[in-house]
Amino acid sequence: MNTRQLLKGALAVATLVTLASAPVSASVTATQKDFSVAESLQKVFESVAEKVKPAVVNISTVSEIKINHPPIPPEFRDFFHQFGFPFPEIPEQFQMRALGSGFIVKEKDGWAYILTNNHVISHAKVIKVKLSDGSVYRAKVVGRDPKTDVALIKIKVGSKKVPTVQLGNSDDIKVGEFVIAVGNPYGLNWTVTHGIISAKGRHGLGLNPIEDFIQTDAAINPGNSGGPLCDIHGRVIGINTAIVRNAQGLGFAVPINIAKKVMNDLLKYGKVIRGWLGVYIEDVSPELAQKFGVKHGVLVTKVMPGSPAEKGGLKSGDIIVKFNGEPVKNVTDLQLKVINTPPGKKVKITVIRNGAEKVLTVKIGQMPGSVNVATTDLMSKYGISVQKLTPELRKKLGVPDWIKHGLLVTSVKPGSPADDAGLREGDIIVEAGVTPRTMKPVKSVDDLVNILNQAGNSGVLLKVIRGEGVIYVVLNPEE
């Protein structure tokens, strides 16, 4: 075979290889049906954005951060003075500005009520709310709940009509459902993102004392906190709350059913009312489950003296497997069941004790110290501090025996509504009401808070003991 023949053969092989390796041209054409499906989904997202965005607000806050400096040694000051320079003054506090989101849930008596996260407004001295139409209002705190990171604020809108969101039912959501998040990430107002529900009932993240998060891969960033997480019908199913740093697709929202309870309690009582059992518990591990012969439940490690649990007969070593007929899966599951039970209600608790099943009847109590932050906020709003008139205070102040109960005014802020009303330090508030006919004895701080809440924008009539005399004053809310 000569050279010409070799080259000819090589060229033929190369041609075959080239043809074999060449990409096959395939024609892929989307049908009209395919486009219709995509367009329908697109219209859903557009509809939700158009429906929800007007009720989403931008929240900006100003907080004062105090700095505790260590003592400055005199020699450091002398060093500066030797060279004729004044020693630089180190500020005792500085202002910090932050951004967040929220959404309007209701309008009543000229006030628009907004749900957001507690961490967005918890330390704020000034809270400003910007609506979708560009108008800006100064907000007041109705109440806060650090345990669930939920807060309720309000703005005075008068006769102006503002858009509100529709609240859904977070118990009905399913993993895999489409969701839409709206908020103000990094100050980029009214940003809309979408994704799916990645998981439900996330807990153990160490973010809140009470955790039952919805996990989503919808893009959530700093500034989204407090904004709504919605289903494809535009109903709010959660409050966007937290992200995992340096991670993508890991966002967490407080279920709206939890937020609704907090909101309703704050509006009705001025604080959050939660059920209380009074036990220390831990999850039943596979090893413990095998030893105790159970498939699920929580182990009672300690019963608090005098608690509802002790009165109902619960003992250390019991394994709680059912609460009012419903299976108890883990510690978080039992905690949520208990705190959502109204105090005073009797429930059936099924336990495994010494290998046998036992059903106990327990009257649920009220969690000690059920969030009283709202009380503090409410009282500070009126510029007054009070405390219950205890036997020790009565003796110390020489309060007459005919005064059976009341609240001692411990301080009055100058220029506040309480100061304008004429209240003074040392006064004893014994009765309060919206009108003279509705006057009721005031035996605790909660009594006064509830009456102030019921009054809303109306003034509250107070019966006050001052020295040996009795006076009446009207405490009006701050304009």
Secondary structure, 3 states (H helix, E strand, C coil): CCHHHHHHHHHHHHHHHHHHHCCCCCCCCCCHHHHHHHHHHHHHHHHHHHHHHHHEEEEEEEEEEECCCCCCCHHHHHHHHHCCCCCCCCCCEEEEEEEEEEEEEEEECCEEEEEEEHHHHCCEEEEEEECCCCCEEECEEEEEECCCCEEEEEEECCCCCCCCCEECCHHHCCCCCEEEEEECHHHCCCEEEEEEEEEEEECCCCCCCCCCEEEECCCCCCCCCCCEEECCCCEEEEEEEEECCCCCCCEEEEEHHHHHHHHHHHHHHCCCCCEECCEEEEECCHHHHHHHCCCCCEEEEEECCCCHHHHHCCCCCCEEEEECCEECCCHHHHHHHHHCCCCCCEEEEEEEECCEEEEEEEECEECCCCCCHHHHHHHHHHCEEEEECCHHHHHHHCCCCCCCCCEEEEEECCCCHHHHHCCCCCCEEEEEECCHHHCEECCCHHHHHHHHHHHCCCCEEEEEEECCEEEEEEECCCC
